[in-house]
Amino acid sequence: MSYLDIKIKNRLEDKLKRLKSYRPLPASAVRKIREQFEIEMTYNSNAIEGNSLTLKETFLVINEGLTIKGKPLKDHLEARNHKEALDYLYDFVSKGKSNTFSESVIRSFNQMVIQDIDKEWAGKYRNSEVIITGSKHNPPSAIDIPILMENFIEWFKQNNNNFHPVELAAIIHYKLVAIHPFFDGNGRTGRLLMNFILMGNGYPLSIILKNDRKRYYNDLAKADGGDLIPFVRFVARAVERSLDIYLKILTPVDKINEKFISLTELSKETDFSPKYLNLLAGAGKLEAHKEGRNWVSSKEALKRYLEGRERKR
């Protein structure tokens, strides 16, 4: 079964192909964008779980080793822990070990993200029941976790080649958080595991934004009800955002580089209102990504959308 529209798949593959065609990429530019994405990923992934550090404060804690006055020690430790987990992820992928999908890898991610928060249970499966605050999801009994995790790994082995990498990454993320095998850090572990799959298939680090937290949880809830399509498409938009940013920064000057503008500005090129363009972007029909809270797209992307709509008619 396919969870992604063929148009979205083709867009993702085309952008990834373009990015790969520019290799070898400038080492300094790649290093800078990686640092930017690591800080952004750490901030957003922790903020989704309630961490109070801002993006700038996260940078200062990780890169400058500063302590932010008035912010909990736990929030500082979470930032440092997550950065270490990301370094582990990059190292794993760079050594070509990204196909080594196992319980050991999953436990390692969890151990790193909560190692200074709950040393006793870092990387260990929970031994009692839990309630997820603000969610209707009822995680399975603790006694079932070992067999559920074994089945999870077996499912991956059997289905690794049956899905597009972005679909697989989203499903893996969902399946892990549905099992909820750890007392803490399940969401952060799931988002790292999602990127473990994506980066192993050549995609850049992809970030679920704090500003999209409500939709993120809503789409996970729909997946609980058996409908995985909204969540897979949600992840696909996060992947496309990363591809767009990488292409924007790394496209050589002698290549065509689309200029991203606000949807308000883009609406002047069409009869569509900014609100309608926003709906198209949110649904993944218009190529767009978020910069801060706002969607940005390009005249070329709008043209492709209109041409596709005409062909469909």
C-alpha positions in Angstrom: 0.0 0.0 0.0 1.2 3.5 -0.8 0.5 6.4 1.6 2.1 9.1 -0.5 0.6 10.8 -3.6 2.7 10.1 -6.7 3.2 13.8 -7.2 4.7 14.3 -3.8 6.9 11.2 -4.3 8.2 12.6 -7.6 8.8 16.0 -6.1 10.9 14.5 -3.3 12.9 12.3 -5.5 13.5 15.1 -8.0 14.8 17.4 -5.3 17.0 14.7 -3.8 18.4 13.9 -7.3 19.2 17.6 -7.8 20.9 17.8 -4.5 23.0 14.7 -5.2 23.9 16.0 -8.6 25.7 19.0 -7.0 28.1 16.8 -5.2 30.8 17.1 -4.1 29.3 19.9 -2.0 31.4 22.7 -0.5 32.6 21.3 2.8 32.3 24.6 4.7 28.8 25.2 3.5 27.7 21.6 4.4 29.3 22.0 7.8 27.5 25.2 8.5 24.1 24.0 7.4 24.5 20.8 9.4 25.3 22.9 12.5 22.2 25.0 11.8 20.0 22.0 11.4 21.3 20.3 14.5 20.5 23.3 16.7 17.1 23.7 15.0 16.3 20.0 15.4 17.4 20.0 19.1 15.3 23.1 19.8 12.2 21.9 18.1 12.3 18.2 19.2 12.7 19.3 22.9 10.2 22.1 22.6 7.5 19.8 21.4 8.0 17.9 24.7 7.8 21.1 26.8 11.4 22.3 27.0 11.4 26.1 27.7 14.7 27.0 25.9 14.3 29.3 22.9 16.2 28.6 19.7 18.8 31.2 20.5 19.2 29.8 24.1 19.6 26.3 22.7 22.4 27.5 20.5 24.1 29.2 23.5 23.8 26.1 25.7 25.2 23.8 23.1 27.8 25.9 21.3 28.9 28.3 24.1 28.3 26.1 27.1 26.3 28.8 28.8 23.7 28.5 31.5 20.5 30.4 30.9 19.3 32.3 34.0 15.9 31.3 35.1 15.7 28.2 33.0 15.6 24.7 34.6 18.7 22.6 34.7 16.7 19.8 33.1 16.1 21.9 30.0 19.9 22.5 29.6 20.6 18.8 30.0 18.0 17.9 27.4 19.6 20.2 24.9 23.1 18.7 25.4 21.8 15.2 25.4 19.9 15.6 22.2 23.0 17.2 20.5 25.0 14.1 21.5 22.3 11.8 20.1 22.4 13.7 16.8 26.2 13.4 16.6 25.7 9.7 17.2 23.2 9.6 14.3 25.5 11.4 11.9 28.4 9.2 12.8 26.3 6.0 12.4 25.1 7.1 8.9 28.6 8.3 7.8 30.0 4.9 8.5 27.4 3.2 6.4 25.6 1.5 9.3 22.2 3.0 8.6 20.8 -0.4 7.6 21.6 -1.8 11.1 18.1 -1.3 12.4 17.8 -3.0 15.8 16.6 -2.7 19.3 20.1 -1.8 20.3 20.1 1.3 18.1 16.7 2.3 19.4 17.8 1.9 23.0 21.0 3.8 22.3 19.0 6.8 21.0 16.8 6.8 24.1 19.7 6.3 26.4 21.4 9.4 25.0 18.3 11.8 25.0 17.5 11.1 28.7 20.9 10.0 30.1 21.3 13.0 32.4 17.5 13.2 33.2 16.7 9.6 34.3 19.9 7.5 34.4 18.1 4.6 36.0 15.8 4.1 33.0 17.7 5.6 30.1 17.7 3.1 27.2 15.6 0.6 29.3 12.1 -0.5 28.5 9.5 0.6 31.0 8.2 -2.0 33.6 4.9 -0.4 34.4 1.9 1.3 32.8 2.0 4.9 31.6 -0.6 7.5 30.7 0.2 10.0 27.9 -0.9 13.4 29.1 -3.3 15.2 26.7 -3.6 12.1 24.4 -6.3 9.5 24.0 -3.7 6.9 23.1 -3.5 4.1 25.5 0.0 2.5 25.3 0.2 -1.3 25.5 1.0 -3.1 28.8 4.6 -3.1 29.9 4.6 -6.9 30.0 4.0 -6.9 26.2 6.8 -4.5 25.2 9.6 -7.0 24.7 7.6 -9.1 22.2 6.1 -5.9 20.6 9.6 -4.6 20.0 10.8 -7.9 18.5 7.8 -7.8 16.2 8.6 -4.2 15.3 12.1 -5.1 14.2 10.8 -8.1 12.3 8.2 -5.9 10.6 11.0 -3.6 9.4 13.0 -6.5 8.0 10.0 -7.7 6.0 8.9 -4.3 4.8 12.1 -2.4 4.4 11.9 -2.5 0.6 8.1 -2.3 0.3 7.7 1.4 1.0 9.2 4.7 -0.3 11.9 5.8 2.3 9.8 8.7 3.4 6.8 6.5 4.0 8.9 4.0 5.8 10.4 6.7 8.1 7.0 8.0 9.0 5.6 4.6 9.7 8.6 3.6 11.8 8.2 6.8 13.8 4.5 6.1 14.4 5.0 2.5 15.3 7.6 3.3 18.0 5.6 6.1 19.7 2.5 3.9 19.6 4.4 1.1 21.5 5.8 3.8 23.8 8.5 1.4 25.1 10.2 3.9 27.4 9.2 5.9 30.4 10.5 9.1 28.9 11.9 10.3 25.6 9.7 8.3 23.2 8.9 11.2 21.0 12.5 12.3 20.7 13.6 8.8 20.1 10.9 8.4 17.4 12.0 11.5 15.6 15.7 10.4 15.7 14.7 7.0 14.4 12.7 8.6 11.6 15.9 10.5 10.5 17.9 7.3 10.9 15.8 5.9 8.0 15.8 9.1 6.0 19.5 9.9 6.2 20.3 6.3 5.5 18.5 6.9 2.2 20.4 10.1 1.3 17.8 12.6 2.6 19.0 15.5 4.9 18.0 15.8 8.5 14.3 16.5 8.7 12.7 18.5 11.5 9.2 18.4 13.0 8.6 22.0 14.0 7.3 23.1 17.3 4.9 25.4 15.5 3.3 22.3 13.9 2.9 20.5 17.2 -0.9 20.5 17.1 -1.1 19.1 13.6 1.7 16.6 14.5 -0.3 15.2 17.4 -3.6 15.3 15.5 -2.1 13.3 12.7 -0.6 10.8 15.1 -4.1 10.4 16.7 -5.5 9.7 13.2 -2.9 7.0 12.8 -4.0 5.5 16.0 -7.4 5.3 14.4 -6.0 3.4 11.4 -5.5 6.3 9.0 -1.7 6.7 8.4 -2.0 8.9 5.3 -2.2 12.3 7.1 0.9 11.5 9.3 2.9 10.2 6.3 2.1 13.3 4.4 3.0 15.5 7.4 6.4 13.8 7.5 6.8 14.2 3.8 6.3 18.0 4.1 9.0 18.1 6.8 11.4 16.2 4.4 10.6 18.6 1.6 11.3 21.6 3.8 14.8 20.3 4.5 15.4 19.6 0.8 14.2 23.1 -0.1 16.5 24.7 2.4 19.5 22.6 1.4 18.9 23.4 -2.3 18.4 27.1 -1.6 21.8 27.2 0.2 23.8 24.7 -1.8 22.7 25.1 -5.4 25.6 26.4 -7.5 25.3 30.0 -8.7 25.3 28.9 -12.3 22.2 26.7 -11.7 18.6 27.9 -11.7 17.7 28.6 -8.1 14.1 29.4 -7.3 13.4 32.4 -5.1 11.2 31.6 -2.1 8.7 34.4 -1.2 5.8 34.7 1.2 2.3 33.4 0.2 1.0 36.9 0.5 3.5 38.1 -2.1 2.9 35.0 -4.2 -0.9 35.6 -4.2 -0.3 38.7 -6.4 0.7 36.3 -9.2 -2.6 34.6 -9.2 -6.3 35.0 -8.3 -5.8 32.8 -5.3 -5.9 34.4 -1.9 -3.0 34.0 0.6 -5.4 31.9 2.8 -6.1 29.5 -0.1 -2.4 29.2 -1.0 -1.8 28.4 2.7 -4.4 25.6 2.5 -2.7 24.2 -0.6 0.7 24.4 1.1 -0.6 22.6 4.2 -2.1 19.9 2.1 1.2 19.4 0.2 -0.4 20.3 -3.1 1.7 23.4 -3.5 5.5 23.0 -3.1 6.2 25.1 0.0 8.1 25.0 3.3 7.9 27.0 6.6 10.4 29.7 7.6 9.5 30.4 11.1 5.7 30.3 11.4 5.0 31.2 7.8 4.9 29.2 4.5 7.1 30.3 1.6 6.9 29.1 -2.0 8.0 30.3 -5.4 6.5 31.5 -8.7 7.9 28.3 -10.3 6.2 26.1 -7.8 2.9 27.9 -8.3 3.3 27.5 -12.1 3.9 23.8 -11.6 0.8 23.5 -9.5 -1.4 25.3 -12.0 0.0 23.2 -14.9 -0.7 20.0 -13.0 -4.2 21.1 -12.2 -4.9 21.9 -15.9 -3.6 18.5 -17.0 -5.9 16.8 -14.4 -8.8 18.7 -15.9 
